[in-house]
Amino acid sequence: RRLPFEDRIRNLPRLELMSDGNVVALFPLVRSYHVAEADDSDPEAEAEVMVDIQDTSNETARSVYDVLQLITFHELKES
């Protein structure tokens, strides 16, 4: 017996199915560092921050790929 579509998404690692139907991907490692400091002469200027997100084990990428395949199969089946 096949699991319902929503349960199959819930069982994928590093993905979370929200109550509104959106799927959120969770990444295991986030590092941030400053790229440039704010210009002191401009009171509106803000420091730029670059965020580096790494999927260290490709687990999130695999789950995103799997959920895209599920969606594609579901859409083909419905058409």
N, CA, C and O atoms as a Tripos MOL2 file, in Angstrom:
@<TRIPOS>MOLECULE
protein
  316   315    79     0     0
PROTEIN
NO_CHARGES

@<TRIPOS>ATOM
      1 N           0.8380   -1.1850    0.0000 N.3       1 ARG1
      2 CA          0.0000    0.0000    0.0000 C.3       1 ARG1
      3 C           0.8790    1.2420    0.0000 C.2       1 ARG1
      4 O           1.8190    1.3410    0.7880 O.2       1 ARG1
      5 N           0.5810    2.1760   -0.8670 N.am      2 ARG2
      6 CA          1.3690    3.4130   -0.9640 C.3       2 ARG2
      7 C           0.9220    4.4340    0.0700 C.2       2 ARG2
      8 O          -0.2620    4.5460    0.3870 O.2       2 ARG2
      9 N           1.8910    5.1730    0.5860 N.am      3 LEU3
     10 CA          1.5800    6.2480    1.5230 C.3       3 LEU3
     11 C           0.9360    7.4200    0.7850 C.2       3 LEU3
     12 O           1.2260    7.6420   -0.3900 O.2       3 LEU3
     13 N           0.0700    8.1690    1.4600 N.am      4 PRO4
     14 CA         -0.4620    9.3860    0.8410 C.3       4 PRO4
     15 C           0.6680   10.3640    0.4900 C.2       4 PRO4
     16 O           1.7340   10.3560    1.1060 O.2       4 PRO4
     17 N           0.4100   11.1810   -0.4860 N.am      5 PHE5
     18 CA          1.3870   12.1400   -1.0000 C.3       5 PHE5
     19 C           2.0240   12.9710    0.1300 C.2       5 PHE5
     20 O           3.2450   13.1140    0.1870 O.2       5 PHE5
     21 N           1.1980   13.5060    1.0120 N.am      6 GLU6
     22 CA          1.7000   14.3590    2.1030 C.3       6 GLU6
     23 C           2.6140   13.5800    3.0530 C.2       6 GLU6
     24 O           3.6270   14.1070    3.5130 O.2       6 GLU6
     25 N           2.2580   12.3370    3.3440 N.am      7 ASP7
     26 CA          3.0900   11.5250    4.2370 C.3       7 ASP7
     27 C           4.4340   11.1970    3.6000 C.2       7 ASP7
     28 O           5.4500   11.1300    4.2930 O.2       7 ASP7
     29 N           4.4480   10.9950    2.2990 N.am      8 ARG8
     30 CA          5.7070   10.7170    1.6100 C.3       8 ARG8
     31 C           6.6350   11.9290    1.7010 C.2       8 ARG8
     32 O           7.8470   11.7730    1.8440 O.2       8 ARG8
     33 N           6.0690   13.1340    1.6180 N.am      9 ILE9
     34 CA          6.8890   14.3480    1.7670 C.3       9 ILE9
     35 C           7.3850   14.4610    3.2000 C.2       9 ILE9
     36 O           8.5510   14.7850    3.4260 O.2       9 ILE9
     37 N           6.5240   14.1990    4.1660 N.am     10 ARG10
     38 CA          6.9150   14.2880    5.5850 C.3      10 ARG10
     39 C           8.0400   13.3150    5.9320 C.2      10 ARG10
     40 O           8.8280   13.5780    6.8390 O.2      10 ARG10
     41 N           8.1180   12.1930    5.2130 N.am     11 ASN11
     42 CA          9.1400   11.1890    5.4940 C.3      11 ASN11
     43 C          10.4880   11.4940    4.8500 C.2      11 ASN11
     44 O          11.4590   10.7810    5.1020 O.2      11 ASN11
     45 N          10.5700   12.5360    4.0250 N.am     12 LEU12
     46 CA         11.8460   12.8800    3.3990 C.3      12 LEU12
     47 C          12.7110   13.6600    4.3800 C.2      12 LEU12
     48 O          12.2280   14.5960    5.0170 O.2      12 LEU12
     49 N          13.9910   13.2850    4.5120 N.am     13 PRO13
     50 CA         14.8660   14.0050    5.4490 C.3      13 PRO13
     51 C          15.1100   15.4450    5.0040 C.2      13 PRO13
     52 O          15.2040   15.7320    3.8100 O.2      13 PRO13
     53 N          15.2100   16.3230    5.9610 N.am     14 ARG14
     54 CA         15.5440   17.7350    5.7720 C.3      14 ARG14
     55 C          14.4890   18.5380    5.0170 C.2      14 ARG14
     56 O          14.7720   19.6310    4.5270 O.2      14 ARG14
     57 N          13.2650   17.9960    4.9200 N.am     15 LEU15
     58 CA         12.1440   18.7390    4.3560 C.3      15 LEU15
     59 C          11.0420   18.7750    5.3930 C.2      15 LEU15
     60 O          10.8530   17.8280    6.1560 O.2      15 LEU15
     61 N          10.3190   19.8830    5.4100 N.am     16 GLU16
     62 CA          9.1970   19.9980    6.3300 C.3      16 GLU16
     63 C           7.9820   20.4790    5.5520 C.2      16 GLU16
     64 O           8.0500   21.4840    4.8440 O.2      16 GLU16
     65 N           6.8770   19.7660    5.6830 N.am     17 LEU17
     66 CA          5.6240   20.1440    5.0460 C.3      17 LEU17
     67 C           4.8650   21.0370    6.0130 C.2      17 LEU17
     68 O           4.5200   20.6220    7.1190 O.2      17 LEU17
     69 N           4.6080   22.2700    5.5850 N.am     18 MET18
     70 CA          3.9260   23.2360    6.4360 C.3      18 MET18
     71 C           2.4150   23.0280    6.3460 C.2      18 MET18
     72 O           1.9270   22.3850    5.4170 O.2      18 MET18
     73 N           1.6830   23.5720    7.3080 N.am     19 SER19
     74 CA          0.2220   23.3960    7.3290 C.3      19 SER19
     75 C          -0.4630   24.0420    6.1350 C.2      19 SER19
     76 O          -1.5670   23.6410    5.7670 O.2      19 SER19
     77 N           0.1840   25.0490    5.5160 N.am     20 ASP20
     78 CA         -0.4080   25.7020    4.3460 C.3      20 ASP20
     79 C          -0.0530   24.9940    3.0390 C.2      20 ASP20
     80 O          -0.4330   25.4570    1.9630 O.2      20 ASP20
     81 N           0.6780   23.8670    3.1260 N.am     21 GLY21
     82 CA          1.0240   23.0950    1.9440 C.3      21 GLY21
     83 C           2.3980   23.4060    1.3720 C.2      21 GLY21
     84 O           2.8650   22.6860    0.4900 O.2      21 GLY21
     85 N           3.0550   24.4520    1.8450 N.am     22 ASN22
     86 CA          4.4080   24.7570    1.3910 C.3      22 ASN22
     87 C           5.3910   23.7440    1.9490 C.2      22 ASN22
     88 O           5.1820   23.1850    3.0260 O.2      22 ASN22
     89 N           6.4610   23.5150    1.2080 N.am     23 VAL23
     90 CA          7.5240   22.6200    1.6530 C.3      23 VAL23
     91 C           8.7640   23.4670    1.9060 C.2      23 VAL23
     92 O           9.1720   24.2530    1.0510 O.2      23 VAL23
     93 N           9.3580   23.3060    3.0750 N.am     24 VAL24
     94 CA         10.5400   24.0620    3.4680 C.3      24 VAL24
     95 C          11.7320   23.1110    3.4910 C.2      24 VAL24
     96 O          11.6680   22.0320    4.0810 O.2      24 VAL24
     97 N          12.8280   23.5270    2.8380 N.am     25 ALA25
     98 CA         14.0630   22.7420    2.8500 C.3      25 ALA25
     99 C          14.9450   23.2230    3.9950 C.2      25 ALA25
    100 O          15.1270   24.4270    4.1790 O.2      25 ALA25
    101 N          15.4880   22.2930    4.7600 N.am     26 LEU26
    102 CA         16.3410   22.6050    5.9070 C.3      26 LEU26
    103 C          17.7850   22.2430    5.5620 C.2      26 LEU26
    104 O          18.0700   21.1090    5.1770 O.2      26 LEU26
    105 N          18.6810   23.1990    5.7000 N.am     27 PHE27
    106 CA         20.0890   22.9600    5.4040 C.3      27 PHE27
    107 C          20.8600   22.7810    6.6970 C.2      27 PHE27
    108 O          20.5950   23.4850    7.6720 O.2      27 PHE27
    109 N          21.8180   21.8440    6.7300 N.am     28 PRO28
    110 CA         22.5050   21.4970    7.9720 C.3      28 PRO28
    111 C          23.5440   22.5050    8.4490 C.2      28 PRO28
    112 O          23.8750   22.5140    9.6350 O.2      28 PRO28
    113 N          24.0620   23.3440    7.5800 N.am     29 LEU29
    114 CA         25.1490   24.2320    7.9780 C.3      29 LEU29
    115 C          24.9610   25.5980    7.3480 C.2      29 LEU29
    116 O          24.7930   25.7090    6.1330 O.2      29 LEU29
    117 N          24.9870   26.6270    8.1610 N.am     30 VAL30
    118 CA         24.9220   28.0030    7.6670 C.3      30 VAL30
    119 C          26.0450   28.7770    8.3340 C.2      30 VAL30
    120 O          26.1580   28.8110    9.5590 O.2      30 VAL30
    121 N          26.8710   29.3970    7.5070 N.am     31 ARG31
    122 CA         27.9270   30.2640    8.0250 C.3      31 ARG31
    123 C          27.7080   31.6410    7.4370 C.2      31 ARG31
    124 O          27.3860   31.7580    6.2550 O.2      31 ARG31
    125 N          27.8710   32.6730    8.2210 N.am     32 SER32
    126 CA         27.7430   34.0280    7.6860 C.3      32 SER32
    127 C          28.9960   34.8230    8.0410 C.2      32 SER32
    128 O          29.6460   34.5770    9.0570 O.2      32 SER32
    129 N          29.3100   35.7690    7.1870 N.am     33 TYR33
    130 CA         30.4600   36.6280    7.4300 C.3      33 TYR33
    131 C          30.2310   37.9510    6.7200 C.2      33 TYR33
    132 O          29.4940   38.0250    5.7370 O.2      33 TYR33
    133 N          30.8730   38.9980    7.2320 N.am     34 HIS34
    134 CA         30.7250   40.3270    6.6430 C.3      34 HIS34
    135 C          31.5760   40.4580    5.3990 C.2      34 HIS34
    136 O          32.7380   40.0530    5.3730 O.2      34 HIS34
    137 N          30.9740   41.0350    4.3620 N.am     35 VAL35
    138 CA         31.6960   41.2940    3.1210 C.3      35 VAL35
    139 C          32.2650   42.7080    3.1450 C.2      35 VAL35
    140 O          33.4190   42.9270    2.7760 O.2      35 VAL35
    141 N          31.4560   43.6600    3.5800 N.am     36 ALA36
    142 CA         31.8920   45.0570    3.5940 C.3      36 ALA36
    143 C          31.2640   45.7570    4.7940 C.2      36 ALA36
    144 O          30.1150   45.4940    5.1480 O.2      36 ALA36
    145 N          32.0080   46.6220    5.3950 N.am     37 GLU37
    146 CA         31.5120   47.4160    6.5190 C.3      37 GLU37
    147 C          30.6840   48.5840    5.9930 C.2      37 GLU37
    148 O          30.8370   48.9940    4.8420 O.2      37 GLU37
    149 N          29.8110   49.1140    6.8370 N.am     38 ALA38
    150 CA         29.0090   50.2760    6.4680 C.3      38 ALA38
    151 C          29.9010   51.5060    6.3370 C.2      38 ALA38
    152 O          30.8920   51.6580    7.0510 O.2      38 ALA38
    153 N          29.5280   52.3610    5.4220 N.am     39 ASP39
    154 CA         30.2500   53.6180    5.2080 C.3      39 ASP39
    155 C          29.8310   54.6000    6.3040 C.2      39 ASP39
    156 O          28.6620   54.9780    6.3820 O.2      39 ASP39
    157 N          30.7880   55.0190    7.1570 N.am     40 ASP40
    158 CA         30.4740   55.9080    8.2770 C.3      40 ASP40
    159 C          29.9630   57.2710    7.8240 C.2      40 ASP40
    160 O          29.2620   57.9430    8.5810 O.2      40 ASP40
    161 N          30.2990   57.6920    6.6090 N.am     41 SER41
    162 CA         29.8700   59.0000    6.1340 C.3      41 SER41
    163 C          28.4160   58.9830    5.6530 C.2      41 SER41
    164 O          27.8150   60.0450    5.4920 O.2      41 SER41
    165 N          27.8510   57.8180    5.4250 N.am     42 ASP42
    166 CA         26.4630   57.7030    4.9550 C.3      42 ASP42
    167 C          25.6320   57.0400    6.0440 C.2      42 ASP42
    168 O          25.7760   55.8420    6.2870 O.2      42 ASP42
    169 N          24.7440   57.8190    6.7180 N.am     43 PRO43
    170 CA         23.9610   57.2530    7.8190 C.3      43 PRO43
    171 C          22.9670   56.1730    7.3690 C.2      43 PRO43
    172 O          22.5260   55.3670    8.1870 O.2      43 PRO43
    173 N          22.6150   56.1500    6.0880 N.am     44 GLU44
    174 CA         21.6710   55.1560    5.5670 C.3      44 GLU44
    175 C          22.3610   53.8490    5.1680 C.2      44 GLU44
    176 O          21.7000   52.8300    4.9660 O.2      44 GLU44
    177 N          23.6700   53.8810    5.0580 N.am     45 ALA45
    178 CA         24.4170   52.7030    4.5850 C.3      45 ALA45
    179 C          24.4080   51.6110    5.6550 C.2      45 ALA45
    180 O          24.4790   51.8830    6.8540 O.2      45 ALA45
    181 N          24.3180   50.3790    5.1860 N.am     46 GLU46
    182 CA         24.3610   49.2210    6.0790 C.3      46 GLU46
    183 C          25.4920   48.3040    5.6340 C.2      46 GLU46
    184 O          25.8710   48.2830    4.4630 O.2      46 GLU46
    185 N          26.0150   47.5580    6.5770 N.am     47 ALA47
    186 CA         27.0480   46.5850    6.2320 C.3      47 ALA47
    187 C          26.4260   45.4810    5.3890 C.2      47 ALA47
    188 O          25.2900   45.0740    5.6320 O.2      47 ALA47
    189 N          27.1650   45.0000    4.4060 N.am     48 GLU48
    190 CA         26.7080   43.8800    3.5860 C.3      48 GLU48
    191 C          27.1240   42.5850    4.2720 C.2      48 GLU48
    192 O          28.2580   42.4480    4.7300 O.2      48 GLU48
    193 N          26.2020   41.6460    4.3360 N.am     49 VAL49
    194 CA         26.4880   40.3510    4.9400 C.3      49 VAL49
    195 C          26.2090   39.2760    3.8930 C.2      49 VAL49
    196 O          25.1400   39.2350    3.2850 O.2      49 VAL49
    197 N          27.1840   38.4250    3.7060 N.am     50 MET50
    198 CA         26.9970   37.3070    2.7840 C.3      50 MET50
    199 C          26.7700   36.0400    3.6040 C.2      50 MET50
    200 O          27.4750   35.7910    4.5810 O.2      50 MET50
    201 N          25.7930   35.2510    3.2070 N.am     51 VAL51
    202 CA         25.4980   34.0010    3.8930 C.3      51 VAL51
    203 C          25.8660   32.8470    2.9730 C.2      51 VAL51
    204 O          25.4410   32.7950    1.8190 O.2      51 VAL51
    205 N          26.6470   31.9430    3.4880 N.am     52 ASP52
    206 CA         27.0960   30.7780    2.7350 C.3      52 ASP52
    207 C          26.3450   29.5580    3.2700 C.2      52 ASP52
    208 O          26.5230   29.1700    4.4240 O.2      52 ASP52
    209 N          25.5010   28.9560    2.4220 N.am     53 ILE53
    210 CA         24.7250   27.7840    2.8290 C.3      53 ILE53
    211 C          25.3140   26.5670    2.1440 C.2      53 ILE53
    212 O          25.4770   26.5460    0.9240 O.2      53 ILE53
    213 N          25.6300   25.5550    2.9350 N.am     54 GLN54
    214 CA         26.2280   24.3390    2.3830 C.3      54 GLN54
    215 C          25.3990   23.1310    2.7700 C.2      54 GLN54
    216 O          25.0460   22.9510    3.9350 O.2      54 GLN54
    217 N          25.0940   22.3110    1.7900 N.am     55 ASP55
    218 CA         24.4080   21.0410    2.0260 C.3      55 ASP55
    219 C          25.5140   19.9930    2.1020 C.2      55 ASP55
    220 O          25.8140   19.3280    1.1110 O.2      55 ASP55
    221 N          26.1140   19.8490    3.2740 N.am     56 THR56
    222 CA         27.3470   19.0840    3.4280 C.3      56 THR56
    223 C          27.2560   17.6340    2.9890 C.2      56 THR56
    224 O          28.2400   17.0790    2.5000 O.2      56 THR56
    225 N          26.1050   17.0120    3.1500 N.am     57 SER57
    226 CA         25.9870   15.5980    2.7780 C.3      57 SER57
    227 C          25.0910   15.3970    1.5590 C.2      57 SER57
    228 O          24.7940   14.2590    1.1960 O.2      57 SER57
    229 N          24.6640   16.4640    0.9360 N.am     58 ASN58
    230 CA         23.7250   16.4270   -0.1970 C.3      58 ASN58
    231 C          22.3810   15.8170    0.1780 C.2      58 ASN58
    232 O          21.5910   15.4710   -0.7000 O.2      58 ASN58
    233 N          22.1180   15.6840    1.4630 N.am     59 GLU59
    234 CA         20.8580   15.0910    1.9190 C.3      59 GLU59
    235 C          19.6670   15.9800    1.5610 C.2      59 GLU59
    236 O          18.6250   15.4830    1.1330 O.2      59 GLU59
    237 N          19.8230   17.2880    1.7350 N.am     60 THR60
    238 CA         18.7400   18.2140    1.3830 C.3      60 THR60
    239 C          18.4970   18.1920   -0.1120 C.2      60 THR60
    240 O          17.3480   18.1670   -0.5530 O.2      60 THR60
    241 N          19.5640   18.2020   -0.9000 N.am     61 ALA61
    242 CA         19.4270   18.1730   -2.3570 C.3      61 ALA61
    243 C          18.7050   16.9050   -2.8040 C.2      61 ALA61
    244 O          17.8590   16.9560   -3.6970 O.2      61 ALA61
    245 N          19.0300   15.7760   -2.1970 N.am     62 ARG62
    246 CA         18.3660   14.5180   -2.5430 C.3      62 ARG62
    247 C          16.8710   14.5780   -2.2240 C.2      62 ARG62
    248 O          16.0430   14.1130   -3.0080 O.2      62 ARG62
    249 N          16.5360   15.1480   -1.0780 N.am     63 SER63
    250 CA         15.1290   15.2420   -0.6860 C.3      63 SER63
    251 C          14.3630   16.2000   -1.5930 C.2      63 SER63
    252 O          13.2220   15.9230   -1.9640 O.2      63 SER63
    253 N          14.9770   17.3190   -1.9500 N.am     64 VAL64
    254 CA         14.3290   18.2610   -2.8690 C.3      64 VAL64
    255 C          14.1020   17.5830   -4.2170 C.2      64 VAL64
    256 O          13.0360   17.7290   -4.8150 O.2      64 VAL64
    257 N          15.0900   16.8480   -4.6930 N.am     65 TYR65
    258 CA         14.9560   16.1080   -5.9490 C.3      65 TYR65
    259 C          13.8090   15.0970   -5.8540 C.2      65 TYR65
    260 O          13.0020   14.9740   -6.7750 O.2      65 TYR65
    261 N          13.7450   14.3780   -4.7320 N.am     66 ASP66
    262 CA         12.6830   13.3830   -4.5470 C.3      66 ASP66
    263 C          11.3020   14.0230   -4.5240 C.2      66 ASP66
    264 O          10.3640   13.4920   -5.1180 O.2      66 ASP66
    265 N          11.1680   15.1660   -3.8390 N.am     67 VAL67
    266 CA          9.8550   15.8100   -3.7670 C.3      67 VAL67
    267 C           9.4600   16.3660   -5.1380 C.2      67 VAL67
    268 O           8.2790   16.3570   -5.4860 O.2      67 VAL67
    269 N          10.4180   16.8420   -5.9100 N.am     68 LEU68
    270 CA         10.1010   17.3060   -7.2660 C.3      68 LEU68
    271 C           9.6350   16.1420   -8.1390 C.2      68 LEU68
    272 O           8.7300   16.3030   -8.9580 O.2      68 LEU68
    273 N          10.2420   14.9840   -7.9690 N.am     69 GLN69
    274 CA          9.7870   13.7990   -8.7020 C.3      69 GLN69
    275 C           8.3710   13.4030   -8.2730 C.2      69 GLN69
    276 O           7.5470   13.0500   -9.1170 O.2      69 GLN69
    277 N           8.0860   13.4580   -6.9780 N.am     70 LEU70
    278 CA          6.7340   13.1460   -6.4930 C.3      70 LEU70
    279 C           5.7010   14.0930   -7.0950 C.2      70 LEU70
    280 O           4.6360   13.6630   -7.5400 O.2      70 LEU70
    281 N           6.0260   15.3900   -7.1050 N.am     71 ILE71
    282 CA          5.1070   16.3910   -7.6520 C.3      71 ILE71
    283 C           4.8940   16.1480   -9.1390 C.2      71 ILE71
    284 O           3.7630   16.1980   -9.6240 O.2      71 ILE71
    285 N           5.9750   15.8850   -9.8620 N.am     72 THR72
    286 CA          5.8770   15.6470  -11.3010 C.3      72 THR72
    287 C           5.0120   14.4190  -11.5850 C.2      72 THR72
    288 O           4.1310   14.4610  -12.4450 O.2      72 THR72
    289 N           5.2620   13.3320  -10.8660 N.am     73 PHE73
    290 CA          4.4740   12.1170  -11.0500 C.3      73 PHE73
    291 C           3.0110   12.3680  -10.7380 C.2      73 PHE73
    292 O           2.1270   11.9180  -11.4660 O.2      73 PHE73
    293 N           2.7550   13.0970   -9.6420 N.am     74 HIS74
    294 CA          1.3850   13.4060   -9.2360 C.3      74 HIS74
    295 C           0.6840   14.2370  -10.3130 C.2      74 HIS74
    296 O          -0.4670   13.9640  -10.6540 O.2      74 HIS74
    297 N           1.3710   15.2480  -10.8500 N.am     75 GLU75
    298 CA          0.7970   16.0980  -11.8940 C.3      75 GLU75
    299 C           0.5170   15.2920  -13.1630 C.2      75 GLU75
    300 O          -0.5210   15.4830  -13.7960 O.2      75 GLU75
    301 N           1.4270   14.3980  -13.5390 N.am     76 LEU76
    302 CA          1.2170   13.5660  -14.7310 C.3      76 LEU76
    303 C           0.0300   12.6280  -14.5400 C.2      76 LEU76
    304 O          -0.7640   12.4110  -15.4560 O.2      76 LEU76
    305 N          -0.0760   12.0790  -13.3390 N.am     77 LYS77
    306 CA         -1.1650   11.1520  -13.0330 C.3      77 LYS77
    307 C          -2.5150   11.8730  -13.0850 C.2      77 LYS77
    308 O          -3.5140   11.2970  -13.5170 O.2      77 LYS77
    309 N          -2.5410   13.1450  -12.6410 N.am     78 GLU78
    310 CA         -3.7790   13.9200  -12.6080 C.3      78 GLU78
    311 C          -4.2030   14.4060  -13.9880 C.2      78 GLU78
    312 O          -5.3820   14.6850  -14.2080 O.2      78 GLU78
    313 N          -3.2510   14.5130  -14.9290 N.am     79 SER79
    314 CA         -3.5980   15.0620  -16.2550 C.3      79 SER79
    315 C          -4.1400   14.0120  -17.1960 C.2      79 SER79
    316 O          -4.4730   14.3210  -18.3400 O.2      79 SER79
@<TRIPOS>BOND
     1     1     2 1
     2     2     3 1
     3     3     4 2
     4     3     5 am
     5     5     6 1
     6     6     7 1
     7     7     8 2
     8     7     9 am
     9     9    10 1
    10    10    11 1
    11    11    12 2
    12    11    13 am
    13    13    14 1
    14    14    15 1
    15    15    16 2
    16    15    17 am
    17    17    18 1
    18    18    19 1
    19    19    20 2
    20    19    21 am
    21    21    22 1
    22    22    23 1
    23    23    24 2
    24    23    25 am
    25    25    26 1
    26    26    27 1
    27    27    28 2
    28    27    29 am
    29    29    30 1
    30    30    31 1
    31    31    32 2
    32    31    33 am
    33    33    34 1
    34    34    35 1
    35    35    36 2
    36    35    37 am
    37    37    38 1
    38    38    39 1
    39    39    40 2
    40    39    41 am
    41    41    42 1
    42    42    43 1
    43    43    44 2
    44    43    45 am
    45    45    46 1
    46    46    47 1
    47    47    48 2
    48    47    49 am
    49    49    50 1
    50    50    51 1
    51    51    52 2
    52    51    53 am
    53    53    54 1
    54    54    55 1
    55    55    56 2
    56    55    57 am
    57    57    58 1
    58    58    59 1
    59    59    60 2
    60    59    61 am
    61    61    62 1
    62    62    63 1
    63    63    64 2
    64    63    65 am
    65    65    66 1
    66    66    67 1
    67    67    68 2
    68    67    69 am
    69    69    70 1
    70    70    71 1
    71    71    72 2
    72    71    73 am
    73    73    74 1
    74    74    75 1
    75    75    76 2
    76    75    77 am
    77    77    78 1
    78    78    79 1
    79    79    80 2
    80    79    81 am
    81    81    82 1
    82    82    83 1
    83    83    84 2
    84    83    85 am
    85    85    86 1
    86    86    87 1
    87    87    88 2
    88    87    89 am
    89    89    90 1
    90    90    91 1
    91    91    92 2
    92    91    93 am
    93    93    94 1
    94    94    95 1
    95    95    96 2
    96    95    97 am
    97    97    98 1
    98    98    99 1
    99    99   100 2
   100    99   101 am
   101   101   102 1
   102   102   103 1
   103   103   104 2
   104   103   105 am
   105   105   106 1
   106   106   107 1
   107   107   108 2
   108   107   109 am
   109   109   110 1
   110   110   111 1
   111   111   112 2
   112   111   113 am
   113   113   114 1
   114   114   115 1
   115   115   116 2
   116   115   117 am
   117   117   118 1
   118   118   119 1
   119   119   120 2
   120   119   121 am
   121   121   122 1
   122   122   123 1
   123   123   124 2
   124   123   125 am
   125   125   126 1
   126   126   127 1
   127   127   128 2
   128   127   129 am
   129   129   130 1
   130   130   131 1
   131   131   132 2
   132   131   133 am
   133   133   134 1
   134   134   135 1
   135   135   136 2
   136   135   137 am
   137   137   138 1
   138   138   139 1
   139   139   140 2
   140   139   141 am
   141   141   142 1
   142   142   143 1
   143   143   144 2
   144   143   145 am
   145   145   146 1
   146   146   147 1
   147   147   148 2
   148   147   149 am
   149   149   150 1
   150   150   151 1
   151   151   152 2
   152   151   153 am
   153   153   154 1
   154   154   155 1
   155   155   156 2
   156   155   157 am
   157   157   158 1
   158   158   159 1
   159   159   160 2
   160   159   161 am
   161   161   162 1
   162   162   163 1
   163   163   164 2
   164   163   165 am
   165   165   166 1
   166   166   167 1
   167   167   168 2
   168   167   169 am
   169   169   170 1
   170   170   171 1
   171   171   172 2
   172   171   173 am
   173   173   174 1
   174   174   175 1
   175   175   176 2
   176   175   177 am
   177   177   178 1
   178   178   179 1
   179   179   180 2
   180   179   181 am
   181   181   182 1
   182   182   183 1
   183   183   184 2
   184   183   185 am
   185   185   186 1
   186   186   187 1
   187   187   188 2
   188   187   189 am
   189   189   190 1
   190   190   191 1
   191   191   192 2
   192   191   193 am
   193   193   194 1
   194   194   195 1
   195   195   196 2
   196   195   197 am
   197   197   198 1
   198   198   199 1
   199   199   200 2
   200   199   201 am
   201   201   202 1
   202   202   203 1
   203   203   204 2
   204   203   205 am
   205   205   206 1
   206   206   207 1
   207   207   208 2
   208   207   209 am
   209   209   210 1
   210   210   211 1
   211   211   212 2
   212   211   213 am
   213   213   214 1
   214   214   215 1
   215   215   216 2
   216   215   217 am
   217   217   218 1
   218   218   219 1
   219   219   220 2
   220   219   221 am
   221   221   222 1
   222   222   223 1
   223   223   224 2
   224   223   225 am
   225   225   226 1
   226   226   227 1
   227   227   228 2
   228   227   229 am
   229   229   230 1
   230   230   231 1
   231   231   232 2
   232   231   233 am
   233   233   234 1
   234   234   235 1
   235   235   236 2
   236   235   237 am
   237   237   238 1
   238   238   239 1
   239   239   240 2
   240   239   241 am
   241   241   242 1
   242   242   243 1
   243   243   244 2
   244   243   245 am
   245   245   246 1
   246   246   247 1
   247   247   248 2
   248   247   249 am
   249   249   250 1
   250   250   251 1
   251   251   252 2
   252   251   253 am
   253   253   254 1
   254   254   255 1
   255   255   256 2
   256   255   257 am
   257   257   258 1
   258   258   259 1
   259   259   260 2
   260   259   261 am
   261   261   262 1
   262   262   263 1
   263   263   264 2
   264   263   265 am
   265   265   266 1
   266   266   267 1
   267   267   268 2
   268   267   269 am
   269   269   270 1
   270   270   271 1
   271   271   272 2
   272   271   273 am
   273   273   274 1
   274   274   275 1
   275   275   276 2
   276   275   277 am
   277   277   278 1
   278   278   279 1
   279   279   280 2
   280   279   281 am
   281   281   282 1
   282   282   283 1
   283   283   284 2
   284   283   285 am
   285   285   286 1
   286   286   287 1
   287   287   288 2
   288   287   289 am
   289   289   290 1
   290   290   291 1
   291   291   292 2
   292   291   293 am
   293   293   294 1
   294   294   295 1
   295   295   296 2
   296   295   297 am
   297   297   298 1
   298   298   299 1
   299   299   300 2
   300   299   301 am
   301   301   302 1
   302   302   303 1
   303   303   304 2
   304   303   305 am
   305   305   306 1
   306   306   307 1
   307   307   308 2
   308   307   309 am
   309   309   310 1
   310   310   311 1
   311   311   312 2
   312   311   313 am
   313   313   314 1
   314   314   315 1
   315   315   316 2
@<TRIPOS>SUBSTRUCTURE
     1 ARG1         2 RESIDUE 1 A ARG
     2 ARG2         6 RESIDUE 1 A ARG
     3 LEU3        10 RESIDUE 1 A LEU
     4 PRO4        14 RESIDUE 1 A PRO
     5 PHE5        18 RESIDUE 1 A PHE
     6 GLU6        22 RESIDUE 1 A GLU
     7 ASP7        26 RESIDUE 1 A ASP
     8 ARG8        30 RESIDUE 1 A ARG
     9 ILE9        34 RESIDUE 1 A ILE
    10 ARG10       38 RESIDUE 1 A ARG
    11 ASN11       42 RESIDUE 1 A ASN
    12 LEU12       46 RESIDUE 1 A LEU
    13 PRO13       50 RESIDUE 1 A PRO
    14 ARG14       54 RESIDUE 1 A ARG
    15 LEU15       58 RESIDUE 1 A LEU
    16 GLU16       62 RESIDUE 1 A GLU
    17 LEU17       66 RESIDUE 1 A LEU
    18 MET18       70 RESIDUE 1 A MET
    19 SER19       74 RESIDUE 1 A SER
    20 ASP20       78 RESIDUE 1 A ASP
    21 GLY21       82 RESIDUE 1 A GLY
    22 ASN22       86 RESIDUE 1 A ASN
    23 VAL23       90 RESIDUE 1 A VAL
    24 VAL24       94 RESIDUE 1 A VAL
    25 ALA25       98 RESIDUE 1 A ALA
    26 LEU26      102 RESIDUE 1 A LEU
    27 PHE27      106 RESIDUE 1 A PHE
    28 PRO28      110 RESIDUE 1 A PRO
    29 LEU29      114 RESIDUE 1 A LEU
    30 VAL30      118 RESIDUE 1 A VAL
    31 ARG31      122 RESIDUE 1 A ARG
    32 SER32      126 RESIDUE 1 A SER
    33 TYR33      130 RESIDUE 1 A TYR
    34 HIS34      134 RESIDUE 1 A HIS
    35 VAL35      138 RESIDUE 1 A VAL
    36 ALA36      142 RESIDUE 1 A ALA
    37 GLU37      146 RESIDUE 1 A GLU
    38 ALA38      150 RESIDUE 1 A ALA
    39 ASP39      154 RESIDUE 1 A ASP
    40 ASP40      158 RESIDUE 1 A ASP
    41 SER41      162 RESIDUE 1 A SER
    42 ASP42      166 RESIDUE 1 A ASP
    43 PRO43      170 RESIDUE 1 A PRO
    44 GLU44      174 RESIDUE 1 A GLU
    45 ALA45      178 RESIDUE 1 A ALA
    46 GLU46      182 RESIDUE 1 A GLU
    47 ALA47      186 RESIDUE 1 A ALA
    48 GLU48      190 RESIDUE 1 A GLU
    49 VAL49      194 RESIDUE 1 A VAL
    50 MET50      198 RESIDUE 1 A MET
    51 VAL51      202 RESIDUE 1 A VAL
    52 ASP52      206 RESIDUE 1 A ASP
    53 ILE53      210 RESIDUE 1 A ILE
    54 GLN54      214 RESIDUE 1 A GLN
    55 ASP55      218 RESIDUE 1 A ASP
    56 THR56      222 RESIDUE 1 A THR
    57 SER57      226 RESIDUE 1 A SER
    58 ASN58      230 RESIDUE 1 A ASN
    59 GLU59      234 RESIDUE 1 A GLU
    60 THR60      238 RESIDUE 1 A THR
    61 ALA61      242 RESIDUE 1 A ALA
    62 ARG62      246 RESIDUE 1 A ARG
    63 SER63      250 RESIDUE 1 A SER
    64 VAL64      254 RESIDUE 1 A VAL
    65 TYR65      258 RESIDUE 1 A TYR
    66 ASP66      262 RESIDUE 1 A ASP
    67 VAL67      266 RESIDUE 1 A VAL
    68 LEU68      270 RESIDUE 1 A LEU
    69 GLN69      274 RESIDUE 1 A GLN
    70 LEU70      278 RESIDUE 1 A LEU
    71 ILE71      282 RESIDUE 1 A ILE
    72 THR72      286 RESIDUE 1 A THR
    73 PHE73      290 RESIDUE 1 A PHE
    74 HIS74      294 RESIDUE 1 A HIS
    75 GLU75      298 RESIDUE 1 A GLU
    76 LEU76      302 RESIDUE 1 A LEU
    77 LYS77      306 RESIDUE 1 A LYS
    78 GLU78      310 RESIDUE 1 A GLU
    79 SER79      314 RESIDUE 1 A SER
